């Protein structure tokens, strides 16, 4: 699956490096490439676990990145828990435009 996210401005080279280190530590993330002000992240859904999903959500949240592109995960039974409105990410993923 490919997820296209709009990047934010990094505060320093180290800040940017830490973001990409965090992204690359998620085993289900197979690659990422820039496309203008967007980042296209290729995720292997077969490998993606609940824990990895939470790490990805946390990383993107920390950097203020809109989570709406990840909402497609909730369509599968495996990740239906993502739709719980009690989670901190719900608004960014399902309500923000």
Secondary structure, 3 states (H helix, E strand, C coil): CEEEEECCCCCCHHHHHHHHHHHHCCCCEEEEEEECCEEEEEECCCCCCHHHHHHHHHHHHHCCCCCHHHHHHHHCHHHHHHHCCCCCCHHHHHHCC
